[in-house]
Amino acid sequence: MQHALEADHLAAVAALDGRRSSRRALLLRGSVWGLGHTITLLTICGVLLLLGEDISARTEAMLEFAVGAMIILLGLNMFVTLWRRRPHFHIHQHSHGERHMHVHTHVEDPAPHPASPHEHKHQSLGLRQALLVGMVHGAAGSAGLLILAAAAKSIPEALAYVAAFGTGSILGMAALSFVASYPLRWMERCANWASTTAFVGIGCAAIAIGASLLGHSWNLL
C-alpha cells in the first residue's frame, strides 16, 4: 500500500480525480486504477518468471518515459477541464428592445436528477482512463517488482508475492482516492477563484512530476 503513495502515483490520482465526481465514483476510479496496475504486473512478471527472463534497463527507462508523458498529459487535461468550466456570457435582445445578459458554464448541474446515458458515458470514460493509467504504471513498475519476486523459492511463491503486491496496490489506491475526495470536494465548494487556483496547482504539479520522470528516464535511454 505504501507503493501507492509514490509521487508519480499521487500526481496521477490527483489529476484523474480533479473533476466533479461523487465520493463513490472517486473510490471506484482508484480501485480500477489499482486493478489495471495489478493486471499488467501479474501479466508481465508472470510471463517473465516462467521464461526465466528479466527486463533490461533500457526497457525499464522506456516504460518510465511513457509514465512521465502520461502524467504530463493528465496535467494538461486539468487545464482543458478548467477551460471548459469557464463562465460564458451571452447577451440576448428581445423584440421590445430590452437586452439581457446570461451567464452559464458547462459544469454539470449539481441538482439531483436521473442519470442520463450522457452521464454514464462520462463515468465509463473515466473508468477506462483510470484502467489505462494503472496499466501503464504497472508496466513501468514491473522491473523492480520482478527483482524482488525472483528471490522467491518457487514460481508459485513468486506469483503469490506479485498478487499480494497488486492487491495492496488496489487497496492503497482506493484508500488514497477516498481520502483525496474530501479536499477535492471541499475545493469545488470554495469560491471559484480558490477552486481554480487549487486545480491549476494540481495540474502544474502533475506536469512537473511528469517532466522529472521524462528527464530521469531520458538519461538512461
PLY file of the C-alpha trace (Angstrom):
ply
format ascii 1.0
element vertex 221
property float x
property float y
property float z
element edge 220
property int vertex1
property int vertex2
end_header
0.00 0.00 0.00
2.98 2.29 0.57
3.71 1.95 -3.16
0.50 3.91 -3.87
1.94 6.95 -2.09
4.85 7.46 -4.51
4.98 10.90 -6.14
4.01 9.77 -9.65
1.04 7.81 -8.30
-0.12 10.77 -6.22
0.14 13.04 -9.24
-1.82 10.62 -11.41
-4.65 10.08 -8.93
-4.91 13.82 -8.19
-5.14 14.62 -11.90
-7.62 11.81 -12.52
-9.79 12.84 -9.58
-9.64 16.55 -10.36
-13.15 16.67 -11.76
-16.67 16.87 -10.39
-17.41 13.34 -9.18
-19.12 11.76 -6.23
-17.05 10.23 -3.45
-18.24 6.79 -4.56
-17.10 7.46 -8.14
-13.65 8.55 -6.93
-13.33 5.40 -4.82
-14.31 3.27 -7.82
-11.85 5.12 -10.06
-8.99 4.49 -7.63
-9.91 0.81 -7.38
-9.96 0.48 -11.18
-6.55 2.19 -11.34
-5.22 -0.42 -8.89
-6.84 -3.20 -10.92
-5.10 -2.04 -14.11
-1.83 -1.79 -12.18
-2.25 -5.37 -10.94
-3.22 -6.78 -14.34
0.00 -5.66 -16.01
2.14 -6.62 -13.01
0.75 -10.16 -13.00
0.93 -10.49 -16.78
4.46 -9.16 -17.30
6.01 -10.64 -14.17
4.22 -13.96 -14.65
5.40 -14.40 -18.24
8.98 -13.35 -17.47
9.19 -15.56 -14.37
8.01 -18.56 -16.38
10.53 -17.81 -19.14
13.32 -17.04 -16.70
13.89 -13.64 -18.29
14.15 -10.13 -16.88
13.56 -6.55 -18.08
16.52 -4.66 -19.48
17.49 -1.26 -18.07
16.67 0.36 -21.42
13.19 -1.15 -21.50
12.60 -0.04 -17.91
13.66 3.50 -18.86
11.31 3.48 -21.86
8.39 2.43 -19.65
9.25 5.16 -17.14
9.38 7.65 -20.02
5.87 6.57 -21.03
4.64 7.14 -17.47
6.17 10.63 -17.43
4.50 11.53 -20.72
1.18 10.17 -19.48
1.30 12.21 -16.26
2.07 15.36 -18.26
-0.99 14.66 -20.43
-3.11 14.23 -17.30
-1.83 17.57 -16.02
-2.63 19.27 -19.32
-6.07 17.70 -19.24
-6.68 19.52 -15.95
-6.27 22.83 -17.78
-8.61 21.67 -20.56
-11.21 20.82 -17.91
-10.82 24.23 -16.27
-11.17 25.94 -19.65
-14.43 24.12 -20.29
-15.71 25.20 -16.88
-15.12 28.90 -17.52
-18.20 31.14 -17.42
-19.82 32.07 -20.73
-21.62 35.37 -21.26
-24.47 35.70 -23.73
-26.45 38.85 -24.48
-29.97 38.50 -25.86
-32.12 41.28 -27.23
-35.88 40.89 -27.24
-38.28 42.27 -29.82
-39.26 45.14 -27.50
-35.61 46.25 -27.41
-34.70 45.14 -23.88
-31.38 43.31 -23.61
-30.45 40.61 -21.10
-27.09 39.08 -20.27
-26.98 35.42 -19.29
-24.03 33.74 -17.61
-23.53 29.98 -17.58
-20.85 27.31 -17.52
-20.62 23.79 -18.87
-20.28 22.35 -15.38
-22.75 19.59 -14.61
-25.93 20.60 -12.82
-25.41 19.73 -9.14
-29.13 19.24 -8.55
-30.18 15.58 -8.18
-31.75 14.11 -11.28
-31.93 10.74 -13.01
-28.66 9.59 -14.55
-28.66 10.07 -18.30
-26.83 8.00 -20.93
-24.53 11.01 -21.38
-23.50 10.85 -17.70
-22.96 7.10 -17.87
-20.75 7.67 -20.91
-18.57 10.14 -18.96
-18.31 7.78 -15.98
-17.37 4.89 -18.26
-14.74 7.06 -19.96
-13.27 7.99 -16.56
-13.03 4.33 -15.55
-11.39 3.34 -18.82
-8.91 6.19 -18.40
-8.13 5.08 -14.83
-7.65 1.49 -16.01
-5.26 2.58 -18.77
-3.25 4.82 -16.42
-3.00 1.99 -13.90
-1.84 -0.46 -16.57
0.90 1.90 -17.78
2.04 2.45 -14.19
2.04 -1.30 -13.61
4.18 -1.94 -16.68
6.72 0.64 -15.53
6.88 -0.86 -12.03
7.19 -4.46 -13.16
11.00 -4.38 -13.44
11.58 -3.53 -9.79
8.94 -5.97 -8.59
10.37 -8.72 -10.78
13.72 -8.46 -8.98
12.01 -8.94 -5.61
9.78 -11.76 -6.86
12.74 -13.59 -8.38
14.14 -14.08 -4.87
11.21 -16.39 -4.03
11.86 -20.13 -3.64
9.43 -21.14 -6.40
7.43 -19.65 -9.25
4.07 -20.12 -7.44
5.51 -18.29 -4.43
6.81 -15.51 -6.68
3.41 -15.15 -8.37
1.72 -15.09 -4.96
4.07 -12.27 -3.97
3.15 -10.32 -7.12
-0.57 -10.94 -6.49
-0.26 -9.76 -2.89
1.58 -6.65 -4.07
-1.15 -6.00 -6.64
-3.89 -6.44 -4.04
-2.11 -3.91 -1.85
-2.00 -1.52 -4.82
-5.75 -1.82 -5.34
-6.48 -1.21 -1.65
-3.92 1.59 -1.45
-5.20 3.48 -4.48
-8.82 3.02 -3.40
-7.97 4.41 0.04
-5.93 7.25 -1.47
-8.77 8.23 -3.82
-11.27 8.13 -0.95
-9.09 10.34 1.25
-8.35 12.70 -1.67
-12.07 13.06 -2.35
-12.53 15.15 0.82
-10.20 18.05 -0.10
-11.21 17.81 -3.77
-14.91 18.09 -2.95
-14.16 20.89 -0.48
-12.25 22.81 -3.18
-15.23 22.51 -5.53
-17.41 24.24 -2.93
-14.93 27.09 -2.42
-15.07 30.39 -4.26
-14.44 29.99 -7.97
-11.01 31.65 -7.84
-9.88 29.42 -4.94
-11.09 26.26 -6.66
-9.43 27.27 -9.93
-6.15 28.09 -8.18
-6.12 24.71 -6.43
-6.77 22.76 -9.63
-4.16 24.80 -11.51
-1.73 23.79 -8.77
-2.62 20.12 -9.23
-2.13 20.41 -12.99
1.23 22.16 -12.61
2.42 19.60 -10.04
1.46 16.73 -12.35
3.31 18.32 -15.27
6.39 18.96 -13.10
6.49 15.37 -11.81
5.95 14.01 -15.32
8.75 16.20 -16.67
11.05 14.98 -13.89
10.35 11.37 -14.87
10.99 12.20 -18.53
14.33 13.78 -17.68
15.41 10.90 -15.46
14.43 8.19 -17.95
15.88 10.10 -20.92
19.34 9.93 -19.33
19.02 6.13 -19.17
17.91 5.59 -22.76
0 1
1 2
2 3
3 4
4 5
5 6
6 7
7 8
8 9
9 10
10 11
11 12
12 13
13 14
14 15
15 16
16 17
17 18
18 19
19 20
20 21
21 22
22 23
23 24
24 25
25 26
26 27
27 28
28 29
29 30
30 31
31 32
32 33
33 34
34 35
35 36
36 37
37 38
38 39
39 40
40 41
41 42
42 43
43 44
44 45
45 46
46 47
47 48
48 49
49 50
50 51
51 52
52 53
53 54
54 55
55 56
56 57
57 58
58 59
59 60
60 61
61 62
62 63
63 64
64 65
65 66
66 67
67 68
68 69
69 70
70 71
71 72
72 73
73 74
74 75
75 76
76 77
77 78
78 79
79 80
80 81
81 82
82 83
83 84
84 85
85 86
86 87
87 88
88 89
89 90
90 91
91 92
92 93
93 94
94 95
95 96
96 97
97 98
98 99
99 100
100 101
101 102
102 103
103 104
104 105
105 106
106 107
107 108
108 109
109 110
110 111
111 112
112 113
113 114
114 115
115 116
116 117
117 118
118 119
119 120
120 121
121 122
122 123
123 124
124 125
125 126
126 127
127 128
128 129
129 130
130 131
131 132
132 133
133 134
134 135
135 136
136 137
137 138
138 139
139 140
140 141
141 142
142 143
143 144
144 145
145 146
146 147
147 148
148 149
149 150
150 151
151 152
152 153
153 154
154 155
155 156
156 157
157 158
158 159
159 160
160 161
161 162
162 163
163 164
164 165
165 166
166 167
167 168
168 169
169 170
170 171
171 172
172 173
173 174
174 175
175 176
176 177
177 178
178 179
179 180
180 181
181 182
182 183
183 184
184 185
185 186
186 187
187 188
188 189
189 190
190 191
191 192
192 193
193 194
194 195
195 196
196 197
197 198
198 199
199 200
200 201
201 202
202 203
203 204
204 205
205 206
206 207
207 208
208 209
209 210
210 211
211 212
212 213
213 214
214 215
215 216
216 217
217 218
218 219
219 220
